[in-house]
């Protein structure tokens, strides 16, 4: 590792094969925590390159615990995290809304590293039990239209750096990898990025995949459609900036979509929203993300129809039923 660090400190970057080899060695615990912390710190001082991200991703997918799920047209909605905005868990809320609308979701998530409450913290607080057994996960998909893959259970490398990431409390390149390494490799993915440079790297990488994708970025630095300002949406077909009004809503304030001070408060807000008792701003941001995700699959008609389906799911209890079904299984 000493040679690798010196090489990187001299402003060099890794090739795809070098990055892949290092990630495999991290997963095998070949380096001590100080060495891995130093390695991770390199990428706090500069952005990751496309080749490095490709190599890290390929290593994680190669080492992933296999999972076999009966959902050929599933979607994952996930953000990189690390935007420092402390919002309600928008992508997870949207996941339950679209599950309630009839779209299968294979949600990949983790504990919060640079935020208080990640998707895993939240679902655990709500009573969900993490699983790795494909049969059990398929039952969830059948009954709740959604299942959840806790990243450290499926990725040895992520498990080995959990404590390091939490102690750093900063956005690291592992934030960027999470949305790219869902072990089930769902057909569709909607990924939120916290800046446009990262969105570009994702775009170049995902263009090579057969899977379809959509990238979203709140222009004021959110890793989701926040409705606090305009949002950029990037697909294989191109990109466009949308105002909140073009998505069917009015602008909301950052304060109106903030999460709680701890996991317990955030979980209470989460359940309250799915009960149809969220504020106008909370509902709006969840519905906008859910509608864009539904529209992305090309199965539910135009955007207006997708928005109506999302509203029906949220306000008629279908999204809440998906959550309840998931937790009792």
TORKOL-4160 file (C-alpha; in steps of 0.2 Angstrom, whole numbers, padded with zeros to 4 digits, m for minus):
329
<pt num="1" X="0000" Y="0000" Z="0000"/>
<pt num="2" X="0015" Y="0012" Z="0003"/>
<pt num="3" X="0020" Y="0012" Z="m0015"/>
<pt num="4" X="0002" Y="0014" Z="m0020"/>
<pt num="5" X="0000" Y="0029" Z="m0009"/>
<pt num="6" X="0016" Y="0037" Z="m0015"/>
<pt num="7" X="0010" Y="0035" Z="m0033"/>
<pt num="8" X="m0006" Y="0043" Z="m0029"/>
<pt num="9" X="0001" Y="0057" Z="m0019"/>
<pt num="10" X="0012" Y="0061" Z="m0034"/>
<pt num="11" X="m0005" Y="0066" Z="m0043"/>
<pt num="12" X="m0006" Y="0050" Z="m0053"/>
<pt num="13" X="m0022" Y="0040" Z="m0056"/>
<pt num="14" X="m0026" Y="0022" Z="m0056"/>
<pt num="15" X="m0030" Y="0012" Z="m0071"/>
<pt num="16" X="m0046" Y="0001" Z="m0071"/>
<pt num="17" X="m0036" Y="m0015" Z="m0068"/>
<pt num="18" X="m0026" Y="m0007" Z="m0054"/>
<pt num="19" X="m0042" Y="0000" Z="m0045"/>
<pt num="20" X="m0050" Y="m0017" Z="m0047"/>
<pt num="21" X="m0035" Y="m0026" Z="m0039"/>
<pt num="22" X="m0034" Y="m0014" Z="m0024"/>
<pt num="23" X="m0053" Y="m0015" Z="m0020"/>
<pt num="24" X="m0051" Y="m0034" Z="m0020"/>
<pt num="25" X="m0037" Y="m0033" Z="m0008"/>
<pt num="26" X="m0046" Y="m0021" Z="0003"/>
<pt num="27" X="m0061" Y="m0033" Z="0004"/>
<pt num="28" X="m0048" Y="m0047" Z="0009"/>
<pt num="29" X="m0042" Y="m0036" Z="0023"/>
<pt num="30" X="m0024" Y="m0035" Z="0017"/>
<pt num="31" X="m0022" Y="m0018" Z="0023"/>
<pt num="32" X="m0024" Y="m0010" Z="0040"/>
<pt num="33" X="m0036" Y="0003" Z="0044"/>
<pt num="34" X="m0023" Y="0017" Z="0044"/>
<pt num="35" X="m0018" Y="0012" Z="0026"/>
<pt num="36" X="m0036" Y="0011" Z="0020"/>
<pt num="37" X="m0040" Y="0028" Z="0028"/>
<pt num="38" X="m0025" Y="0036" Z="0019"/>
<pt num="39" X="m0031" Y="0028" Z="0002"/>
<pt num="40" X="m0049" Y="0034" Z="0004"/>
<pt num="41" X="m0042" Y="0051" Z="0009"/>
<pt num="42" X="m0034" Y="0053" Z="m0008"/>
<pt num="43" X="m0052" Y="0054" Z="m0016"/>
<pt num="44" X="m0057" Y="0067" Z="m0004"/>
<pt num="45" X="m0044" Y="0079" Z="m0012"/>
<pt num="46" X="m0049" Y="0075" Z="m0030"/>
<pt num="47" X="m0063" Y="0067" Z="m0040"/>
<pt num="48" X="m0062" Y="0049" Z="m0044"/>
<pt num="49" X="m0059" Y="0045" Z="m0063"/>
<pt num="50" X="m0069" Y="0035" Z="m0074"/>
<pt num="51" X="m0056" Y="0021" Z="m0075"/>
<pt num="52" X="m0055" Y="0021" Z="m0056"/>
<pt num="53" X="m0074" Y="0020" Z="m0053"/>
<pt num="54" X="m0075" Y="0006" Z="m0067"/>
<pt num="55" X="m0062" Y="m0004" Z="m0058"/>
<pt num="56" X="m0069" Y="m0002" Z="m0041"/>
<pt num="57" X="m0086" Y="m0006" Z="m0047"/>
<pt num="58" X="m0081" Y="m0022" Z="m0057"/>
<pt num="59" X="m0072" Y="m0028" Z="m0041"/>
<pt num="60" X="m0087" Y="m0026" Z="m0030"/>
<pt num="61" X="m0099" Y="m0034" Z="m0042"/>
<pt num="62" X="m0087" Y="m0049" Z="m0045"/>
<pt num="63" X="m0086" Y="m0052" Z="m0026"/>
<pt num="64" X="m0104" Y="m0049" Z="m0022"/>
<pt num="65" X="m0114" Y="m0062" Z="m0014"/>
<pt num="66" X="m0126" Y="m0069" Z="m0027"/>
<pt num="67" X="m0144" Y="m0066" Z="m0027"/>
<pt num="68" X="m0158" Y="m0073" Z="m0038"/>
<pt num="69" X="m0174" Y="m0062" Z="m0039"/>
<pt num="70" X="m0189" Y="m0065" Z="m0050"/>
<pt num="71" X="m0191" Y="m0047" Z="m0056"/>
<pt num="72" X="m0185" Y="m0044" Z="m0074"/>
<pt num="73" X="m0191" Y="m0027" Z="m0075"/>
<pt num="74" X="m0187" Y="m0020" Z="m0057"/>
<pt num="75" X="m0180" Y="m0003" Z="m0053"/>
<pt num="76" X="m0169" Y="0004" Z="m0040"/>
<pt num="77" X="m0170" Y="0022" Z="m0034"/>
<pt num="78" X="m0155" Y="0028" Z="m0025"/>
<pt num="79" X="m0144" Y="0043" Z="m0022"/>
<pt num="80" X="m0126" Y="0044" Z="m0019"/>
<pt num="81" X="m0129" Y="0053" Z="m0002"/>
<pt num="82" X="m0116" Y="0065" Z="0004"/>
<pt num="83" X="m0125" Y="0081" Z="m0002"/>
<pt num="84" X="m0125" Y="0087" Z="0016"/>
<pt num="85" X="m0143" Y="0093" Z="0015"/>
<pt num="86" X="m0151" Y="0081" Z="0028"/>
<pt num="87" X="m0167" Y="0078" Z="0019"/>
<pt num="88" X="m0180" Y="0066" Z="0023"/>
<pt num="89" X="m0176" Y="0049" Z="0015"/>
<pt num="90" X="m0184" Y="0054" Z="m0002"/>
<pt num="91" X="m0178" Y="0040" Z="m0013"/>
<pt num="92" X="m0184" Y="0027" Z="0000"/>
<pt num="93" X="m0200" Y="0035" Z="0001"/>
<pt num="94" X="m0202" Y="0036" Z="m0018"/>
<pt num="95" X="m0198" Y="0017" Z="m0018"/>
<pt num="96" X="m0213" Y="0013" Z="m0008"/>
<pt num="97" X="m0224" Y="0025" Z="m0018"/>
<pt num="98" X="m0219" Y="0016" Z="m0034"/>
<pt num="99" X="m0221" Y="m0001" Z="m0027"/>
<pt num="100" X="m0238" Y="0004" Z="m0021"/>
<pt num="101" X="m0241" Y="0010" Z="m0039"/>
<pt num="102" X="m0237" Y="m0008" Z="m0046"/>
<pt num="103" X="m0219" Y="m0006" Z="m0051"/>
<pt num="104" X="m0207" Y="m0019" Z="m0043"/>
<pt num="105" X="m0192" Y="m0011" Z="m0033"/>
<pt num="106" X="m0176" Y="m0019" Z="m0028"/>
<pt num="107" X="m0169" Y="m0006" Z="m0016"/>
<pt num="108" X="m0150" Y="m0007" Z="m0012"/>
<pt num="109" X="m0145" Y="0003" Z="0003"/>
<pt num="110" X="m0134" Y="0005" Z="0017"/>
<pt num="111" X="m0131" Y="0014" Z="0034"/>
<pt num="112" X="m0128" Y="0032" Z="0034"/>
<pt num="113" X="m0110" Y="0037" Z="0033"/>
<pt num="114" X="m0110" Y="0055" Z="0030"/>
<pt num="115" X="m0128" Y="0057" Z="0036"/>
<pt num="116" X="m0138" Y="0053" Z="0052"/>
<pt num="117" X="m0150" Y="0041" Z="0044"/>
<pt num="118" X="m0147" Y="0030" Z="0029"/>
<pt num="119" X="m0160" Y="0019" Z="0021"/>
<pt num="120" X="m0153" Y="0004" Z="0032"/>
<pt num="121" X="m0154" Y="0014" Z="0048"/>
<pt num="122" X="m0172" Y="0019" Z="0043"/>
<pt num="123" X="m0179" Y="0002" Z="0039"/>
<pt num="124" X="m0171" Y="m0006" Z="0054"/>
<pt num="125" X="m0179" Y="0007" Z="0065"/>
<pt num="126" X="m0196" Y="0003" Z="0057"/>
<pt num="127" X="m0193" Y="m0015" Z="0061"/>
<pt num="128" X="m0187" Y="m0023" Z="0045"/>
<pt num="129" X="m0175" Y="m0038" Z="0046"/>
<pt num="130" X="m0161" Y="m0038" Z="0033"/>
<pt num="131" X="m0160" Y="m0054" Z="0023"/>
<pt num="132" X="m0149" Y="m0062" Z="0010"/>
<pt num="133" X="m0159" Y="m0077" Z="0006"/>
<pt num="134" X="m0166" Y="m0076" Z="m0012"/>
<pt num="135" X="m0182" Y="m0086" Z="m0008"/>
<pt num="136" X="m0186" Y="m0074" Z="0007"/>
<pt num="137" X="m0182" Y="m0059" Z="m0004"/>
<pt num="138" X="m0193" Y="m0065" Z="m0018"/>
<pt num="139" X="m0208" Y="m0067" Z="m0006"/>
<pt num="140" X="m0205" Y="m0049" Z="m0001"/>
<pt num="141" X="m0206" Y="m0044" Z="m0020"/>
<pt num="142" X="m0222" Y="m0055" Z="m0022"/>
<pt num="143" X="m0231" Y="m0048" Z="m0007"/>
<pt num="144" X="m0224" Y="m0030" Z="m0005"/>
<pt num="145" X="m0218" Y="m0027" Z="m0023"/>
<pt num="146" X="m0202" Y="m0021" Z="m0015"/>
<pt num="147" X="m0187" Y="m0030" Z="m0007"/>
<pt num="148" X="m0172" Y="m0022" Z="0002"/>
<pt num="149" X="m0153" Y="m0027" Z="m0001"/>
<pt num="150" X="m0143" Y="m0021" Z="0014"/>
<pt num="151" X="m0126" Y="m0017" Z="0005"/>
<pt num="152" X="m0114" Y="m0024" Z="0018"/>
<pt num="153" X="m0123" Y="m0041" Z="0018"/>
<pt num="154" X="m0119" Y="m0042" Z="m0001"/>
<pt num="155" X="m0102" Y="m0034" Z="m0003"/>
<pt num="156" X="m0088" Y="m0039" Z="0008"/>
<pt num="157" X="m0078" Y="m0024" Z="0004"/>
<pt num="158" X="m0091" Y="m0012" Z="0010"/>
<pt num="159" X="m0093" Y="m0023" Z="0026"/>
<pt num="160" X="m0074" Y="m0021" Z="0029"/>
<pt num="161" X="m0075" Y="m0002" Z="0029"/>
<pt num="162" X="m0091" Y="0002" Z="0038"/>
<pt num="163" X="m0083" Y="0008" Z="0054"/>
<pt num="164" X="m0070" Y="0018" Z="0044"/>
<pt num="165" X="m0083" Y="0027" Z="0034"/>
<pt num="166" X="m0093" Y="0031" Z="0050"/>
<pt num="167" X="m0078" Y="0037" Z="0059"/>
<pt num="168" X="m0073" Y="0049" Z="0045"/>
<pt num="169" X="m0091" Y="0055" Z="0043"/>
<pt num="170" X="m0087" Y="0062" Z="0026"/>
<pt num="171" X="m0092" Y="0058" Z="0008"/>
<pt num="172" X="m0080" Y="0046" Z="0001"/>
<pt num="173" X="m0079" Y="0036" Z="m0016"/>
<pt num="174" X="m0089" Y="0022" Z="m0008"/>
<pt num="175" X="m0104" Y="0034" Z="m0009"/>
<pt num="176" X="m0102" Y="0034" Z="m0028"/>
<pt num="177" X="m0101" Y="0015" Z="m0028"/>
<pt num="178" X="m0117" Y="0011" Z="m0019"/>
<pt num="179" X="m0129" Y="0016" Z="m0033"/>
<pt num="180" X="m0119" Y="0006" Z="m0046"/>
<pt num="181" X="m0117" Y="m0011" Z="m0037"/>
<pt num="182" X="m0134" Y="m0017" Z="m0034"/>
<pt num="183" X="m0130" Y="m0036" Z="m0034"/>
<pt num="184" X="m0147" Y="m0040" Z="m0043"/>
<pt num="185" X="m0143" Y="m0029" Z="m0057"/>
<pt num="186" X="m0161" Y="m0022" Z="m0060"/>
<pt num="187" X="m0166" Y="m0017" Z="m0077"/>
<pt num="188" X="m0169" Y="0001" Z="m0072"/>
<pt num="189" X="m0160" Y="0013" Z="m0061"/>
<pt num="190" X="m0164" Y="0030" Z="m0055"/>
<pt num="191" X="m0148" Y="0038" Z="m0047"/>
<pt num="192" X="m0147" Y="0055" Z="m0039"/>
<pt num="193" X="m0130" Y="0063" Z="m0039"/>
<pt num="194" X="m0124" Y="0078" Z="m0028"/>
<pt num="195" X="m0114" Y="0087" Z="m0042"/>
<pt num="196" X="m0114" Y="0087" Z="m0061"/>
<pt num="197" X="m0096" Y="0081" Z="m0063"/>
<pt num="198" X="m0100" Y="0065" Z="m0054"/>
<pt num="199" X="m0116" Y="0064" Z="m0065"/>
<pt num="200" X="m0105" Y="0065" Z="m0081"/>
<pt num="201" X="m0094" Y="0051" Z="m0075"/>
<pt num="202" X="m0109" Y="0040" Z="m0071"/>
<pt num="203" X="m0116" Y="0044" Z="m0088"/>
<pt num="204" X="m0100" Y="0038" Z="m0097"/>
<pt num="205" X="m0100" Y="0023" Z="m0086"/>
<pt num="206" X="m0118" Y="0018" Z="m0088"/>
<pt num="207" X="m0119" Y="0021" Z="m0107"/>
<pt num="208" X="m0109" Y="0005" Z="m0108"/>
<pt num="209" X="m0122" Y="m0005" Z="m0099"/>
<pt num="210" X="m0137" Y="m0013" Z="m0107"/>
<pt num="211" X="m0147" Y="m0008" Z="m0093"/>
<pt num="212" X="m0157" Y="0008" Z="m0094"/>
<pt num="213" X="m0154" Y="0022" Z="m0082"/>
<pt num="214" X="m0159" Y="0040" Z="m0077"/>
<pt num="215" X="m0148" Y="0052" Z="m0067"/>
<pt num="216" X="m0156" Y="0066" Z="m0057"/>
<pt num="217" X="m0147" Y="0081" Z="m0049"/>
<pt num="218" X="m0155" Y="0096" Z="m0040"/>
<pt num="219" X="m0146" Y="0111" Z="m0047"/>
<pt num="220" X="m0143" Y="0118" Z="m0029"/>
<pt num="221" X="m0133" Y="0103" Z="m0024"/>
<pt num="222" X="m0146" Y="0089" Z="m0020"/>
<pt num="223" X="m0144" Y="0071" Z="m0025"/>
<pt num="224" X="m0162" Y="0070" Z="m0030"/>
<pt num="225" X="m0176" Y="0080" Z="m0037"/>
<pt num="226" X="m0178" Y="0092" Z="m0022"/>
<pt num="227" X="m0190" Y="0105" Z="m0030"/>
<pt num="228" X="m0180" Y="0118" Z="m0020"/>
<pt num="229" X="m0173" Y="0124" Z="m0037"/>
<pt num="230" X="m0173" Y="0117" Z="m0055"/>
<pt num="231" X="m0167" Y="0099" Z="m0058"/>
<pt num="232" X="m0156" Y="0091" Z="m0072"/>
<pt num="233" X="m0162" Y="0074" Z="m0078"/>
<pt num="234" X="m0150" Y="0064" Z="m0089"/>
<pt num="235" X="m0155" Y="0048" Z="m0099"/>
<pt num="236" X="m0147" Y="0038" Z="m0113"/>
<pt num="237" X="m0157" Y="0049" Z="m0124"/>
<pt num="238" X="m0151" Y="0066" Z="m0118"/>
<pt num="239" X="m0153" Y="0078" Z="m0104"/>
<pt num="240" X="m0165" Y="0092" Z="m0099"/>
<pt num="241" X="m0167" Y="0105" Z="m0085"/>
<pt num="242" X="m0184" Y="0105" Z="m0077"/>
<pt num="243" X="m0192" Y="0118" Z="m0066"/>
<pt num="244" X="m0203" Y="0112" Z="m0051"/>
<pt num="245" X="m0218" Y="0119" Z="m0061"/>
<pt num="246" X="m0214" Y="0108" Z="m0076"/>
<pt num="247" X="m0214" Y="0093" Z="m0064"/>
<pt num="248" X="m0232" Y="0099" Z="m0058"/>
<pt num="249" X="m0227" Y="0107" Z="m0042"/>
<pt num="250" X="m0221" Y="0124" Z="m0034"/>
<pt num="251" X="m0204" Y="0127" Z="m0027"/>
<pt num="252" X="m0202" Y="0121" Z="m0009"/>
<pt num="253" X="m0189" Y="0128" Z="0004"/>
<pt num="254" X="m0174" Y="0117" Z="0010"/>
<pt num="255" X="m0181" Y="0118" Z="0028"/>
<pt num="256" X="m0198" Y="0110" Z="0023"/>
<pt num="257" X="m0190" Y="0094" Z="0018"/>
<pt num="258" X="m0177" Y="0091" Z="0031"/>
<pt num="259" X="m0176" Y="0075" Z="0041"/>
<pt num="260" X="m0176" Y="0073" Z="0060"/>
<pt num="261" X="m0162" Y="0076" Z="0072"/>
<pt num="262" X="m0160" Y="0057" Z="0074"/>
<pt num="263" X="m0165" Y="0041" Z="0066"/>
<pt num="264" X="m0181" Y="0039" Z="0078"/>
<pt num="265" X="m0187" Y="0056" Z="0072"/>
<pt num="266" X="m0184" Y="0053" Z="0054"/>
<pt num="267" X="m0193" Y="0036" Z="0055"/>
<pt num="268" X="m0208" Y="0045" Z="0063"/>
<pt num="269" X="m0208" Y="0058" Z="0048"/>
<pt num="270" X="m0206" Y="0044" Z="0036"/>
<pt num="271" X="m0221" Y="0034" Z="0042"/>
<pt num="272" X="m0231" Y="0049" Z="0044"/>
<pt num="273" X="m0228" Y="0054" Z="0025"/>
<pt num="274" X="m0233" Y="0036" Z="0020"/>
<pt num="275" X="m0249" Y="0038" Z="0030"/>
<pt num="276" X="m0254" Y="0052" Z="0019"/>
<pt num="277" X="m0251" Y="0065" Z="0033"/>
<pt num="278" X="m0235" Y="0073" Z="0026"/>
<pt num="279" X="m0234" Y="0092" Z="0023"/>
<pt num="280" X="m0237" Y="0098" Z="0006"/>
<pt num="281" X="m0219" Y="0100" Z="0003"/>
<pt num="282" X="m0214" Y="0083" Z="0009"/>
<pt num="283" X="m0227" Y="0075" Z="m0002"/>
<pt num="284" X="m0222" Y="0085" Z="m0017"/>
<pt num="285" X="m0204" Y="0080" Z="m0017"/>
<pt num="286" X="m0208" Y="0062" Z="m0014"/>
<pt num="287" X="m0221" Y="0062" Z="m0028"/>
<pt num="288" X="m0210" Y="0071" Z="m0040"/>
<pt num="289" X="m0196" Y="0058" Z="m0038"/>
<pt num="290" X="m0209" Y="0043" Z="m0039"/>
<pt num="291" X="m0217" Y="0050" Z="m0055"/>
<pt num="292" X="m0201" Y="0052" Z="m0064"/>
<pt num="293" X="m0196" Y="0035" Z="m0059"/>
<pt num="294" X="m0212" Y="0027" Z="m0065"/>
<pt num="295" X="m0211" Y="0037" Z="m0081"/>
<pt num="296" X="m0193" Y="0031" Z="m0084"/>
<pt num="297" X="m0199" Y="0012" Z="m0085"/>
<pt num="298" X="m0210" Y="0017" Z="m0100"/>
<pt num="299" X="m0224" Y="0006" Z="m0094"/>
<pt num="300" X="m0236" Y="0018" Z="m0086"/>
<pt num="301" X="m0240" Y="0031" Z="m0100"/>
<pt num="302" X="m0235" Y="0049" Z="m0100"/>
<pt num="303" X="m0228" Y="0059" Z="m0085"/>
<pt num="304" X="m0245" Y="0066" Z="m0080"/>
<pt num="305" X="m0252" Y="0048" Z="m0079"/>
<pt num="306" X="m0237" Y="0043" Z="m0069"/>
<pt num="307" X="m0239" Y="0057" Z="m0057"/>
<pt num="308" X="m0257" Y="0053" Z="m0054"/>
<pt num="309" X="m0253" Y="0035" Z="m0051"/>
<pt num="310" X="m0240" Y="0041" Z="m0038"/>
<pt num="311" X="m0253" Y="0052" Z="m0029"/>
<pt num="312" X="m0265" Y="0037" Z="m0029"/>
<pt num="313" X="m0252" Y="0026" Z="m0021"/>
<pt num="314" X="m0247" Y="0038" Z="m0008"/>
<pt num="315" X="m0265" Y="0045" Z="m0003"/>
<pt num="316" X="m0274" Y="0029" Z="m0005"/>
<pt num="317" X="m0263" Y="0019" Z="0007"/>
<pt num="318" X="m0255" Y="0008" Z="m0006"/>
<pt num="319" X="m0237" Y="0014" Z="m0002"/>
<pt num="320" X="m0240" Y="0012" Z="0016"/>
<pt num="321" X="m0247" Y="m0006" Z="0013"/>
<pt num="322" X="m0231" Y="m0010" Z="0004"/>
<pt num="323" X="m0221" Y="m0004" Z="0019"/>
<pt num="324" X="m0232" Y="m0014" Z="0031"/>
<pt num="325" X="m0231" Y="m0030" Z="0020"/>
<pt num="326" X="m0212" Y="m0028" Z="0019"/>
<pt num="327" X="m0209" Y="m0027" Z="0038"/>
<pt num="328" X="m0221" Y="m0041" Z="0043"/>
<pt num="329" X="m0212" Y="m0053" Z="0031"/>
